[in-house]
Every structure is written in C-alpha cells, then in structure tokens.
C-alpha cells in the first residue's frame, strides 16, 4: 500500500475512534451512547491491525464488543425506567470537567514528548509469530504463570460475585413458600 | 510505517474523553462506559510501546491480556451492583445513591 493512502486510512480511523468516543460520552440517550461505544471499540481493533498485531484486534472484538458492550446494553435496558425521567437533564458540571480533562491532556502530552523513542515509527507488518510466544509466556511458571492464575481466580470471583449480587433473595424465598 | 507518536496521542485523547464521561455522567452505567474508554486507552499504550520495542520481552502483551480480563470482571461486578441497587432504590443516578454518606 502506498504510504500516503496508508496515512489517509489511519487518520480517518483515528477520527472515527475519537469522534464516536466523544459522541458516546455526550449522547443523551444511553442506548445511543452504548452503540457509539461499539463503533469506537471496532475502530480501535482496526488500530491494532495497523500495529501488526491482528491477534489483539480479534480479542478486542470478542471481549469488548462481544461481551462488555452487550452486557452494558443489557444493563441499560434493565434499568431503563429510571433514566427516562432523567433524559431531559443535561450532563452535570461540564465546565469543571473540561478544565480537569484539559489539564490531564496537557500533562500527558508534555510527558509523552519526553520519551526518547517519540519520533520513531512502527511498522505495519503482521507479527503473527508472537502468538505462540505470548501463550508460552502466560503459562510458564518462571514468567507470568502466577499472573495468569491470579487472573483466572479474579474471573471466578467476579462470576460468583455477580451471581450473588444480582440474585433476588426476597423473591427466591417467596417462591419457596 | 506509522509514526509512534500518533498512537500515543490517540490513546491520550481517548483517555481524556473517557475521563470527561466519568466526570459528567449522571447515571452509574454512563460512568462505567467512560471507564471502559479509559481502560482501552491504556491498552493501546501498552501494545504500542510493546510493538515499538524489540518484542522479545512479552510483558506489554501479557499486561494487555490481563487488562482485558480485569475489564471483563469489572464490568460484570459493576453492572451486577447497579442492577442490585436499581432493584432496591429504583434509580441508577449516582447523586441519589448516597446512603453511606448520610
């Protein structure tokens, strides 16, 4: 692919990411916000393809869009009645938030400029040979095996915790009687 | 070849957009939505730095995988708490859920 075309596609994708993210955090209707979020996550997956790590693009789509976005959509629909009365109200303290966000952005950009490799480029060639290495690093006890086990315990705890929290105790007892 | 700086700037901007969402949303679900953007921005940073290096050390990719797992766990527990609160209070507006403060 010629370089100019590559840049054009990349910049278009970046605009889609940031634009849909802005639409998502400012949308009045929460369902619209969640759908904008899905578009933004999909464009981030394309960003991973640009980095040459297609494996992470697939993970991004399956976990963020397939699991997290769908879960959020479910929660929005389950709690819809509460938000419908609130819908005409605008976002709260926008100016304070803009000030805080501007401050964080300035500090971030100033810090990032200090990084020695800031001016370099990343190649877009796919590096699929790193997937087996990643699998080995995750399961090898000498490397990140402990972290992997901790993540699985965390997921189990989250599973049990979510079931416990969402379980309607009064209703279940009423049905038993 | 894409300049490394572009990835970092996109991630920084995305983090700030997420922060804006967390600060301005009224409903707890909206705040969780902003949090997801912040987590994703961190993920882009991890992977960009990992890709910019020699890729011999797997730490960047491993941490990004862990962030995926933590984000999934966080959203599952967070939404369970929100639904549980909604059941007893009939609201998801964080300003109205202040029982621990009083």
HADDOCK unambig.tbl for C-alpha pairs under 7 A between the chains (distance, minus, plus):
assign (segid A and resid 14 and name CA) (segid B and resid 10 and name CA) 6.97 0.50 0.50
assign (segid A and resid 18 and name CA) (segid B and resid 14 and name CA) 6.38 0.50 0.50
assign (segid A and resid 21 and name CA) (segid B and resid 17 and name CA) 6.83 0.50 0.50
assign (segid A and resid 22 and name CA) (segid B and resid 17 and name CA) 6.35 0.50 0.50
assign (segid A and resid 25 and name CA) (segid B and resid 21 and name CA) 4.83 0.50 0.50
assign (segid A and resid 25 and name CA) (segid B and resid 34 and name CA) 6.71 0.50 0.50
assign (segid A and resid 68 and name CA) (segid B and resid 72 and name CA) 6.35 0.50 0.50
assign (segid A and resid 68 and name CA) (segid B and resid 75 and name CA) 6.76 0.50 0.50
assign (segid A and resid 75 and name CA) (segid B and resid 79 and name CA) 6.47 0.50 0.50
assign (segid A and resid 79 and name CA) (segid B and resid 86 and name CA) 6.83 0.50 0.50
assign (segid A and resid 82 and name CA) (segid B and resid 90 and name CA) 6.51 0.50 0.50
assign (segid A and resid 82 and name CA) (segid B and resid 91 and name CA) 5.14 0.50 0.50
assign (segid A and resid 82 and name CA) (segid B and resid 92 and name CA) 6.53 0.50 0.50
assign (segid A and resid 91 and name CA) (segid B and resid 24 and name CA) 5.37 0.50 0.50
assign (segid A and resid 91 and name CA) (segid B and resid 25 and name CA) 5.79 0.50 0.50
assign (segid A and resid 91 and name CA) (segid B and resid 26 and name CA) 6.68 0.50 0.50
assign (segid A and resid 92 and name CA) (segid B and resid 24 and name CA) 5.11 0.50 0.50
assign (segid A and resid 92 and name CA) (segid B and resid 25 and name CA) 6.73 0.50 0.50
assign (segid A and resid 92 and name CA) (segid B and resid 26 and name CA) 6.90 0.50 0.50
assign (segid A and resid 93 and name CA) (segid B and resid 24 and name CA) 6.24 0.50 0.50
assign (segid A and resid 94 and name CA) (segid B and resid 24 and name CA) 6.05 0.50 0.50
assign (segid A and resid 97 and name CA) (segid B and resid 20 and name CA) 5.89 0.50 0.50
assign (segid A and resid 97 and name CA) (segid B and resid 23 and name CA) 5.88 0.50 0.50
assign (segid A and resid 97 and name CA) (segid B and resid 24 and name CA) 6.66 0.50 0.50
assign (segid A and resid 98 and name CA) (segid B and resid 20 and name CA) 6.84 0.50 0.50
assign (segid A and resid 101 and name CA) (segid B and resid 16 and name CA) 5.60 0.50 0.50
assign (segid A and resid 101 and name CA) (segid B and resid 19 and name CA) 6.71 0.50 0.50
assign (segid A and resid 101 and name CA) (segid B and resid 20 and name CA) 6.25 0.50 0.50
assign (segid A and resid 105 and name CA) (segid B and resid 12 and name CA) 6.72 0.50 0.50
assign (segid A and resid 105 and name CA) (segid B and resid 13 and name CA) 6.97 0.50 0.50
assign (segid A and resid 105 and name CA) (segid B and resid 16 and name CA) 6.36 0.50 0.50
assign (segid A and resid 108 and name CA) (segid B and resid 12 and name CA) 6.65 0.50 0.50
assign (segid A and resid 118 and name CA) (segid B and resid 4 and name CA) 6.30 0.50 0.50
assign (segid A and resid 118 and name CA) (segid B and resid 5 and name CA) 5.54 0.50 0.50
assign (segid A and resid 119 and name CA) (segid B and resid 3 and name CA) 6.90 0.50 0.50
assign (segid A and resid 119 and name CA) (segid B and resid 4 and name CA) 6.67 0.50 0.50
assign (segid A and resid 119 and name CA) (segid B and resid 5 and name CA) 6.45 0.50 0.50
assign (segid A and resid 120 and name CA) (segid B and resid 3 and name CA) 5.96 0.50 0.50
assign (segid A and resid 120 and name CA) (segid B and resid 4 and name CA) 5.62 0.50 0.50
assign (segid A and resid 121 and name CA) (segid B and resid 1 and name CA) 5.75 0.50 0.50
assign (segid A and resid 121 and name CA) (segid B and resid 2 and name CA) 5.23 0.50 0.50
assign (segid A and resid 121 and name CA) (segid B and resid 3 and name CA) 3.97 0.50 0.50
assign (segid A and resid 121 and name CA) (segid B and resid 4 and name CA) 4.67 0.50 0.50
assign (segid A and resid 122 and name CA) (segid B and resid 1 and name CA) 5.47 0.50 0.50
assign (segid A and resid 122 and name CA) (segid B and resid 2 and name CA) 5.36 0.50 0.50
assign (segid A and resid 122 and name CA) (segid B and resid 3 and name CA) 6.15 0.50 0.50
assign (segid A and resid 122 and name CA) (segid B and resid 4 and name CA) 5.67 0.50 0.50
assign (segid A and resid 122 and name CA) (segid B and resid 52 and name CA) 5.87 0.50 0.50
assign (segid A and resid 123 and name CA) (segid B and resid 1 and name CA) 4.51 0.50 0.50
assign (segid A and resid 123 and name CA) (segid B and resid 2 and name CA) 6.51 0.50 0.50
assign (segid A and resid 124 and name CA) (segid B and resid 1 and name CA) 5.88 0.50 0.50
assign (segid A and resid 134 and name CA) (segid B and resid 58 and name CA) 6.37 0.50 0.50
assign (segid A and resid 137 and name CA) (segid B and resid 58 and name CA) 6.76 0.50 0.50
assign (segid A and resid 138 and name CA) (segid B and resid 62 and name CA) 6.82 0.50 0.50
assign (segid A and resid 151 and name CA) (segid B and resid 66 and name CA) 6.69 0.50 0.50
assign (segid A and resid 151 and name CA) (segid B and resid 69 and name CA) 6.70 0.50 0.50
assign (segid A and resid 155 and name CA) (segid B and resid 73 and name CA) 5.71 0.50 0.50
assign (segid A and resid 158 and name CA) (segid B and resid 73 and name CA) 5.33 0.50 0.50
assign (segid A and resid 158 and name CA) (segid B and resid 76 and name CA) 6.80 0.50 0.50
assign (segid A and resid 158 and name CA) (segid B and resid 77 and name CA) 5.91 0.50 0.50
assign (segid A and resid 161 and name CA) (segid B and resid 77 and name CA) 6.53 0.50 0.50
assign (segid A and resid 162 and name CA) (segid B and resid 76 and name CA) 6.23 0.50 0.50
assign (segid A and resid 162 and name CA) (segid B and resid 77 and name CA) 4.98 0.50 0.50
assign (segid A and resid 162 and name CA) (segid B and resid 80 and name CA) 5.26 0.50 0.50
assign (segid A and resid 165 and name CA) (segid B and resid 80 and name CA) 5.76 0.50 0.50
assign (segid A and resid 165 and name CA) (segid B and resid 81 and name CA) 6.15 0.50 0.50
assign (segid A and resid 165 and name CA) (segid B and resid 84 and name CA) 6.23 0.50 0.50
assign (segid A and resid 166 and name CA) (segid B and resid 80 and name CA) 5.17 0.50 0.50
assign (segid A and resid 166 and name CA) (segid B and resid 83 and name CA) 6.59 0.50 0.50
assign (segid A and resid 166 and name CA) (segid B and resid 84 and name CA) 5.51 0.50 0.50
